[in-house]
Amino acid sequence: MIFSTWLIQTLTIACAGTLCDRAGRYLPPNSPPSPNPSPLPDDYSPYESRVAFELAKFLYSRKQMPAAKIDELLAIMASMYDKDPPFRSHKEMYNVINATRHGPLGNYSW
């Protein structure tokens, strides 16, 4: 299929796009990217809460608790309260810890 030069030029211009900020205002060419917004002081992502972060920090860093013991503790916590513990297993906790390197708490040293 042969496209006309006009169609190719029109599609190239339309697809190239123009840089704009989050509010939709056009930016000058070669503008640097906008900085990422700072996380809120109570943002413990990827943890569901500060308590979940503190529990992971305590079990993983301070006590260096073995995986089987972490699972046992989480099962005890689940039976004591009417809601799920912050993590379902040591594997879930380790996954969240690994994700910490990429979130707002990424500068925390494990």
N, C-alpha and C positions, 0 to 999 in steps of 0.2 A: 504494500500500500504506500503510495507516495503522498507525503504531507506537503502542503504549500509552505513556502518560506514564511509567509505572514503568520500562519498557525504555529509554526515552530518558535518564532520570535515571541509571539504572544504568550505561549505556554512557558517559555523560558523566563520571561519577565514575571509572570504570575507565580511561578513556582519558586523563584529566587527569594521572594519575600523581602521585607524591610524590617530591620531590627527595631524593636520597641520595648519599652519598660513594662512593668507589671500593670500599669494603669492604661497601657495602650498608646502612650505618647511615643512618636517616632524618635529614634536616637540618631545622632550623626554617624556617618560611616566610621568603621574601625573603633567604635566605642568599646571600652572594656566591659566584661560582664558585671552585672550588679552583684554585690556581695550577698551571701546567704544571710537571712535574718538570724540574729542571735537567738538561741533557745531560751525559753522562759525559765526563770529560776526554779520552778517546780516541775520542769520537764525531765523526767527520768527515762525517756525513751532509750532503748526498746523495752524497758521494764514497765510493768503496769503501774508501779507506784514506787515511792521512796522506800517503803518497807520491803518490797521485793528486791530492790537494789541492795539494801543493807543486809538482807538475808543471804543473797548470793555472795556479797563481799565477805561476810562472816564465815560462811561454809567453805568457800573456795580459797580465800586468801588467808584468813586468820587461823582457822582450824584445819584447813586442808583435809576436810572430812572425806573419807572414801565414798565412792559412788553408792555402794550398797547401804551405807549408813545414812546418806542423804535421802535415799528412797524411803528408808524406814522412818526417818524424822518427818518427811512429807506425809506419809501415811498416817502417822500419829496426829499431825496437825489437822489433816482432813477429817479424822474421826472426832476431834475435839470441838471443831467449829462447824457452824451451819453453812459454810461456804468453802470453795476449793482453796487449797493453799496457793501461794504465788506461783509455784511450778508443779507440774504433774509428776515429774521425775527428774533425776539428775541429768538425763540427756537433754531435756527441755531447758534446764538451767544452764548447761554448758552452751547450748545453741544461743541463748540470749546473751551470755557472757561474750561469746565470739562476735555477736552482732554489735556489742558495745563499742568495739573499735571503730565503727562507722557512724555512730549516732552522736548526739549532743555530749554524751559522756565519754567520747572516744579518747580523750586525753587522760582518762583514768588508767593507772598502771596496775594491771593484774599481776 
